[in-house]
Amino acid sequence: MDIEVRRRPVKYARIEVRPDGKVIVTAPKGYDVGSFVERHRGWLEAKLGEIDGLREVAEKGFPIDGEFYQVIRGRRAKVHERFRTVVFSAYPDETLAELKAYLRPKILALLGDYSQRMGVSPKKVFIRHQRSRWGSCSSRGNLNFNVRLVSVPPELREYVVVHELAHLKFQEHSKAFWDFVGSFYPDYRDAREELRKWWSIIELNPYWRWLGGGT
């Protein structure tokens, strides 16, 4: 079990399992971390077992729209839906640019549909390589979407679009916000759970790890 202990001036110890399987324990100085880990061993082993299962899935290829494509090395990055292949160039930035170009029209189509139905008007739309979240909405009404969304099934991408558009009406994750989201995407709880799994798959995917050197 890969455990990293972080000593911080916190009141209570906490334990976290990262999407890549690393265990982080944050505890105050002098706290008995060994006993703390033992008390949570059953939960930890179940969580790590789940991640091991996702690791097997993650190594099937490069995920596009929830399916795993064969990766080919070539001079020019390109997604070939017909052949279920994706060409990776020699440089992460070039491959990320192709993935962004593939994803952008799909995001824009969803925004065009849902913004009208939800009665909101987003400003600028950006596709970025973010390391911690699927999307965000700025106070100016600009929307950011993670290029990692290229990998998830289309229905999960749809949920992320609804979620971010809802932030144009509700900044906080209040009850009113979730009620609004639920009126357009009733299965949002299931989608959130599935997205957590997909985040782990992406973190564990060797090709996405290589792309981590891009921007």
N, C-alpha and C positions, 0 to 999 in steps of 0.2 A: 504494500500500500504506500503510494507516494504522498507523504504528508509534509506540508510546510507550516511551521509554527511562526506566527507573527505576534510579537509582544507589543501590545498597545495599551494606553490608559483607558480601558473600557471597563464598565461595571460588570458585565456578564460575558462569559466566554461564548463563542459561536463557532459553528463548523459549516463549511461550504464545500460542495463537490463541484468543481469546474466542469464545463462541457467536455474537456479533454481527459477527464478522470483524475485530475490532480485534486488532492484534498487540502484545503486551507483551514487552519485553526487559528482564530484570533482570540487572544487571552491576555489578561493582565499579568504583570511580572510576578513570578512566584506561584502561579496557578498550576495545579497538577494536571497537565495536559494528557498524560498517559491514562489516568483514570477516566478523564472526560471522553477520550476516544473509545475506551472499552465500553462505557455506558451506551455509546451510540454505534457500536460495532455492527449490530444486526441491520440497522438502517443503512450504514455505510456500505456493507457488503451487498445489500440489495441494489443500492444505487449504482455501485461500481459494476455489478453484474449486468444491469441494464445498459450501461455505457459500453461494456464489452460486446454486447449484442449489436449495438449501433455501430461499433467499430467495424464489424464484419460487413454491415450494409455499406458503410462509408468507403470501403475499399473495392467496391464493385466497378468503379469508373468515376466519371465526372457527372454530378447531378445537374440535369437541365429539366425544368418543369416537372420535377418529381421523378424523373426517370434517369437511368444511368447510361451515359453515352461513352463510347470508346474514345480514348484520347489518342490523337495522332500528332506527332511533332512535325512542324512545317515552317515555311518562311512567313506565311501570312495567317493570322488567327481568323478562324471562321467556324460558325455553328452550322452544321448541316442536319436539319431536322429530318429530312427524307432518309438519310443513311444512319441516323442516330450516332453521329460522330462529331467531335469538336476538335479543331486543329489549334494547338497551342504553338505560338511563335516562341522564339528564344528569349523573349523579354516579357516579364509579368505585366508591365504597363500596357503593352500592345494587346495582350490577351484580355486584360480587364476592359480596355476600350471597346473591344469587340463584344464582350458580354454586356456592357452598358448599352451599346447600340442595339443589341438584340432585345434587351429588357425594356428599353425606353418606350417604344410604341405600345407595348402591352400595358405598361403602367398608364400611359396617356389615354388609352382606350377605356380603361376602368375609371379613370378620373372623369372623363367626358360623360360617362354614363351616370356615375354616382353623384357627382357634384350637382348635376341638374336635379336628380331625385332628392338629394339631401338639402337643397336650397343653399349651397355654399359656393364660393368662388375663390379657389386657390390662386395665388399669384405665380411666382416662379416655381419650377419643378426641377430638382436636381437628382441625379443618380450618382451616389458616392460609395466609396469602399469604406464602410464604417465597421468598427471592431466590437461594438457593444450593443447595438440596437438595429431593429429592422427598418425603422423610419422615424421621422420627427417632423414637428410643425413649429415654425418660428413665430414670434409675436407679430411679425409683419405679414403673416399668411403664406410664407414660402414653405414648400414641402420638400423634404429630403427622403429619398428611398435608397436602401442599401442594395448594392449590386448583387449581394448574396441572394436576394429574392429571385434571381434568375434560376436558382436551384430548386426552389420549393414547388409543390403542386400548385396549379393555377388558383384553386379555391382558397388556399392559404394566402396567396398574394392578394387576392380580392379582399380578404379580411383586413390585411394591413392597410390597404387603400381606404377602406371604410373607417378604420380606426383613426388614421391621420386626418381625414376630412372632418371627422367628428370634432377634432381638436380646434377646428375653425370656429366652432360654436361654444365648446366647453374646453377651457385650458386644463383643468384638473380632471383626474379620474374619479369624478363624483358619481353618485347614483344616477343623476340626470344624464351624465355622459354615457354610462353603460346602458341605460334605458334607450338612449338615442342610437347607440351602436346596435343594440339588440333588435331594434325595429327594422334595421336594414340587413343585419347579419345575425339571425337568431342563434346560430351555433358558435358564437364567438368564444365560449369557454372551451369547447373542444378544439377550436382552431388555435387558441393560445397554448394548449397542451401539446398539440402536434408541432407547433413552431418551436417549442423548447427542444423537442427531439431533433428537429431539423437543424437547429443551431449546433447541437452536439455532432450531428453527422457532418456538417460543414467544418467544424473545428477539427474533426478527426480525419477528414478527407485529405489524402496526400497532395492532391492537385491544388486544393484551396490553401494548404500550408505553403506551397510554392508561390502561389499568388500573393501571399502575405507580404512579400517583398515589394509589391506594387503600391499604388496610392489610390 
